[in-house]
């Protein structure tokens, strides 16, 4: 399991966490055996990479750092422009900034955050290959890409991992992407493995979201759909009672039980939640239990979309042909 640090500069509720406490969470996770940390240029933008670099400095060489490029972000100011930018020259300059912010000489795993519809994936792979030759990047991956783009990317330069949304709340990758990863020998890293907090039981039918919280414009959490979707949470809570554990651990353990090469990266800004999440590694399902749980999950239909339309439009995109 890994630790997602996306919200360590600003939470979903738009509050600014204590920087020293974020460092403490990062370091406590390492003390508890966690060695995989996930960031992105777009988180902050830039600021989350700085927080992570500061936090892991004492043990940088004992961990894996993953981060992501691809949005149109000013290299100096971090200001976000419209759309995406995976032009090879830009990607190389982005990585130079990442190395400084992360206080490191190499990025262990570098993802394309979203597919740029203007840049052939072969050109992106070529830029990554150059960075690998220089020792600045060790492995690469893609996030939320179309399946044919993944095939082409892997053919151009072997892909180590795919990072897509996947959880009991959103099981879309099971249709195409997980079988493709299995075929090609690519690892899978689910983002939002706890359904942006929903699967922990932290959200109920009365929950309303702060201005600026993306969950407030996801229709799966609308006042009409939220009460219907809570049947999934009740199912998870039943299993948590049965296994003498917490809903968060059930949701994470279920993901890890799907395939041995699935590595979830739950994010949090709260120490108690991080410690709870790590405990999912101690929760297991025998074959009968997993079959029973999957059968129950199959009966649950989630109402509403997983992301706002303007954000969802960037998922499943196929890169142009070279």
N, C-alpha and C positions, 0 to 999 in steps of 0.2 A: 504494500500500500504506500501511496505517496501523500504529500501535503500540498494542496492548492493554496497559493498565497494571493489570489486575485484581489480579495477585499481588504488586504492589509493596509491600503492607503485610503480606502473609502468603502464603507460597508454598503450592503443593499439599501439600508435605511438612510444612507447618505451621511452618516456620522464619520468622524475621523478618529480611528483607533489610536491608542497610545503607542508610539513607536517603540519604546523600551519594552512594552508588554508583547508586541509582535516579535521582537527579538527573543524574548523569553520563551514564547511558544515554539518558535523555530528551533531553539536550542534544546528545549525539553523534548521535542519530538525526536531529535537526534539522540538524546540520552536514552530514550525509550526504544531505540533501534531503527527509527525511520531514516532512510537515506535517499529519498527521491523527492525533489522539490520542484514545483511547476509554477512558472511565471509567464509573462509576456510583455513585449514592448508596449502593447496597448493598455495594460493595466496601470492606471495612473493618469495618463501615459507616463512611462519611464520610472515613476516613483516606486512601484512595487519591486522592480529589479534592484533599485538601490537598497530598499529595505532588506530584501533577501541577501544581497551581497554583504551587507553589514552583518546580518544575523548569522550567516554560515562561515564567516571569515576564519574562525578558530579551527574549523574542521573541513574546509573546502575540499581537500584532496581525498576525503573519505566518503563523499556523497556524489550523487548525480543531480546536475542542474539541467532542467528543461526550460526553454523559453520559446517565444514565437514571434515571427515577423509577418508582415503582409498588409497591414492597414496603411493608409496614407497619413503618416505622422511626421511632423517636422523633426529632422534629426537633432536640432539644437534645442528648440523650445518645448518639444513634445506636443505642440498644438495639433489637433486632429483636423485633417482636410477631408474632403469628400472621397468616398470610395476606397480603392485598394491600390497597392503599389508593390509588385514583385519583380520589377525590372532588375536584371542581374547587378547592374552597377549600384543601384539603390540598396539591394539586399546586402551587398558587401559593406557598404557604409553603415548600414543598420547594425551589423554584427560588431563593428568597431565600437560603436556606442554601447552595445550590450556588454562587451567585455569590460569596459570601464565601469559601468554601473554595477555589474556583478562582481567586480574586483577579482577577475580571474583571467587566465590566459587561454581558456577554451570553453566552449559550450558543449556539454555532453550530448544533448539531444535538442536539435533545432527544428521546430515545426514551421511550415507555412500555415499561418492562422486561418486564412481563407483563400480559396483559389482566385487568382487574378484572371478575369475573363479576357484580358488583353495580352497575356504573356503565356506562350506555350510552356507546359510544365517541363519539357526537355531543357528549355533555357534556364529555368529555375534550378533544375538538377545540376546543370553545368556550373552555375554560380556556387552551389553548395559543394560540388566536387573540388572547385578551386580552393574554397575555404578549408576543406578537409585536407587537401594537399599541403596547405600552410599550417595545419595543426590547430586551426581556430575552431573547427567544428568536428566532433567525433562521429555523430550519427544524425540522421534526419528523419522527419516524419511529416505528415499532413493532417489537417483537421477539417472535418465537415466537407470533404471533397466529393465529387462525383466518382462512381466506381471505375469508369474508364480512365479517368485522370489518375487514379491510384495505380491501375495496371501500367499505364505509360510511365508514371514516375518511377515505379519499381523496376521497370525494364531499363530505364535510363541510369538509375543509381539506386541500389537496393535500399528499400525503406525499412527502418527499424520499427516504427510505431505509428499508429493512427490514433488521434484524439478526437472523439465524437461524444456528444451527449448520449448517455445510456444509463438507465436505471429502471427500477420497477415502474416508475411513472412514464418513462419514454423508452420504448423497446424497438424503435425503428431500425437500429443497426442489425437486428437479427435477420432482417429480410435479405440484404445484399452484402453489407460491409463485413460483418463477422464471418460469414462463409468465405468471402474473398480474402480476408486476413488469414484465415486458416489455410486456404489453398496456397497462399504466397509465403507463409511463414512470417507474418508481420504481427507484432504485439499490438494490443488494444488498450488504450487508456481512457476510461469513461470520465468525461467531465460532468459536473453536477450529478454525482452518483447518489446524492440524497435528495434529488428533486428540489434544489434551492430551498432546502429546509422542510419541505412538505412531508417527506417520508419519516421525519423524526417525530412527528406529532406536534410540531411547534405552530402549525397553522390550523385554524378551525373555521367553521362556517361564518363566524363573526369577524374574522380577520380582514382588515383593510390596510392597504399599503401606503407608505409615505410617498410624497411627491418625489419623483426621480428614481423610485424603486422599480426596476424593470418588471418585477412580478405583477405590479399593478396594471400592466398593459398586456399581460399574457392571459388569453381567454380561458385557459384551463383553471385560472384562479379568479375568474369573474364571479360576482355574487350569484349568478345563475348556475354556473358549473361547479363551483367549489363544494357545495353540499353533496352533490352526486359523486364527486371524485373522492370524498372522504371514506368511501367504502374500502378503498385500497389501504388507507391508514389503519382502519379498524382491523383489516386482515393482518397487517404487519404487527399491530399491537397484540393480537391473539398469539402470534408466533413468538413474540418477545416474552410473553408470560409463560408460554410452553417451554421455552429454552432458558428461562431465568436470565434474560439479558434485556437490552434496550432496543427500541425500534431502529435506531440508527445502525446498530451492529447487525441486526437482521438484514437490513437493506444492503449493507456493504458485503456481508458474508455471502448473501445470495449472488451478488455480482461475481465475487471471486470464485464461487462454486460453478459458474457457467463454463469457464475455461481456465486452465492453469496460466494462460498468457494474458489474462485480463487483470489490469492493475489500476484500481480506482484511485482518484486523487481528491478526496473530500477536502473542501476548504473551510476555514473557520477563523474567527478572530477571538475566540474564547477558549481559554485553557481547558476548561472542563469538557468542552465538546471535542477538542483534539484528543484528549485522553480517552474519552468514550469511543471515538472513531477507531483509534489504534487497537482497542480491545476486540474489534471485529475479527481480527486474525485468530482469536481463540474460539470463535463460534464456527461450528461445522454442521453439515447436514449429511446424513447417510443417504443412500440412493433412494430409499423409500420416502424419506422426508422431502427430499428435493422434488421428487415426482409429485408428491401430494401438494407441495407449495406451488409448483408450476401449474398444476391443474387448477388450483384456486385462482391464481393470477390470471389465467387464460379467460376466466369468467368475468373479469373486471374490465369494463370499457371506459377509458378516460375521455371525458368530454372537453373539447377546446383544443387550441393549438399550443405547441410548446414554446413558441416565441412570437413576438409581434411580427406582422408581415414584412416590415422593412428590414428586420434582422434575419428572418427566415429566408429571405431572398438570396442571402449569401451562402446558404447551405446547399449541398448537392450540385454545385456548379462544375461543369466540365471545362477544362482549359482549352483554348483554341488549338487547332492542329498546326504543327510547325510546318 
